[in-house]
Amino acid sequence: MSPTVFRFKGYRFFFFSREEDRIHIHVIHAEGEAKVWLEPDIELQSSYGLSSKQIKEILEQIIKHEDEIRESWNSHFRE
């Protein structure tokens, strides 16, 4: 199961169930994908096929939606 937290301009922001304990978010787009840590700080863990402009846009959206991501993560893993 991989719940979608939100979508933005063709990007899907989601996480995989039971992948690992550290809060992070995956992002997929037609051109590539990325994984971003939220702990201890918001930080790009990896990316493939995305431009630096796209990475910047992704990180901006994660900062903007950080509370929503954390709430979704906590809600999903408490169930």
URZI-V481650 format. One line per field, one symbol per residue. phi: phi as a letter, one per 40 degrees, with the letter a starting at -180 (. if undefined). psi: psi as a letter, one per 20 degrees, with the letter a starting at -180 (. if undefined). burial: I if it has 16 or more other C-alpha atoms within 10 Angstrom, else O. A space follows every 50 residues. Layout:
phi: ???
psi: ???
burial: ???
This chain:
phi: .bcccabafgcbbabccfcacccabcbbadciaabbcbbcbcaccaaagb cccccdccccccccbdccccccdcccccc
psi: pnppgrqpliqpprqppkgrhpprqqpqrhiarqppqiqhrpppgqqpiq rhgggggghghgghjgggggggggggih.
burial: OOOIIOOOOOIIIIIOOOOOOOIIIIIIIOOOIIIIIIOOOIOIOOIOOI OOOIIOOIIOOIOOOIOOIIOIIOOOOOO
